[in-house]
Amino acid sequence: MFDLDLWREILQSINKNRTRTILSGFTVLFAIMLFTILFGIINGFKNTFKEAFADDATNAIFINSGRTTKAYKGLQEGRRIQFENKDIDYIKDENGDKVEFITARIYKNVTATFRNEQNNYSVRAVHPDHQFLEKTLMNEGRYINQRDIDEETKVIIIGRLVEEDLFLKTKAIGKYLNLSGIQYKIVGTFSDEGNDNEERMIYMPVTTAQQVYGNNEYVDQINLSYNPKMDFDQAIAFSNSIEKKLKERFSIAPLDQSAVRVRNMAEATKNVNQMMVVLGILVLVIGLGTLIAGIVGISNIMIFIVKERTKEIGIRKALGAQPRSIISLIMIESILITAIAGYIGLLIGTGVLEAAGPSLEEYFIKDPSVQTSLVISATITLVMAGALAGYLPAKKASRIKPIVALRDD
C-alpha cells in the first residue's frame, strides 16, 4: 500500500541534503552514462560492418587477377593473368555442388542519356547468379536471365537512383537508354541495401558487354558463393583450393600473391565477429566495473547517512518504529537516488550519442545507439543496484539499540 507519509519523509530528507544527494547520485549517473556511450559506440561499429556486408552474400568469394611477381616454369614475372569465360566453366566443373552461385563481372564506365537528361555511371556486366550474390532487390521488371546471356541481348537493369536521375516524370521500364552511343532496353529496376553507389549501377548481360566492348571472352572478376552447408574451416579450405588450382592452371608460382587473389567473406565475417565479441567483453568489463564503483560509492555514502542519522533512528526506535520500517526508509531513498541518477545518466549518454553520431561516421561508427532491451536491463540493474547499495547500511541501522543511538555524538 502506498505510504504517503513515508514518501514525504524521504523527499524531505533528499531536499534537506541536496549536496549529499547530488554526490550520491553522481557516481551512478557517470557510470550509466559511460556504459551507454560505450555500448552505443559498439553498436555503431556493428552498424558499419553490417552496412559494409549488407549488399553481399556472407558466403561470397571474390577472385581477381593481376600480374605475376615471380618467374615460374620458364615464364617471366610481370605476366598479365586474364580470366575468360572458360575459367568460370572450369571452376564449376572442378567443384560441382560446392559452388552455390557463380558469375563474372566486367566493369565499364558510360555516359547515360535519356532525352535531355545525362549522367555518368558504372556498368557491371554479369551472369544471372549475380542477383543472389549481390542481394539485388528488384523493384520492377526482371533481372538478367540465361536467354539474355545466350542471345547477347542489349538489355539493362538500372538502379533506383539512375531512374530518379534520368527519368524524372516517367517510368524507366520498357524505355531505351543510350549508353555511350548504344541503345539498351531497360527491363528492370532494382534497389540495393548497400549504399547510394550501388543504386547508381547499371547491369547488363556479360556476353553482351564482351561482344560490344571488345568482341572477346575476357572477364575482370569472378564471384561465387560456396555451399552454405560448409562450416568455416571447410569454406576456407575451399577458397584455398580454388586459388591453388587457378595458379596451377595459369602456371603461377605458389607463393605469388598478386597474380590470383582470392578473398573469402567467411574469413572477414569471422574476424569481424571475433572483434565484436572482444569489444563487447571489453565494454562489459569497463561498464560493469564503473557501475560497481558507483554502487560502492553510493553504499559508502549511505553508510555515512546512516551514521549521520543515528540519533534520529534511535528516537524512531524508542517511539516504537519496527526494524523493517527503518530498512524500508533507507533502501527506498537509496533506490530512488540511484534510479533517478542512473536514468539521467542514460538520457545524457543517449543525447551524447545522438549529437556526436554524424561526426563519428568518419571513424567507422555509424548510427551509434542503444537498444530498448539495454534500456530496460539498465533500469532493472539500477533498481537492484540501489537496493544493494542501501540494504547493508539499512540493515545496520535497524539493529541500532535506541539507548546507544541516543548517546551517539
Disulfide bonds with the S-S distance in Angstrom:
none
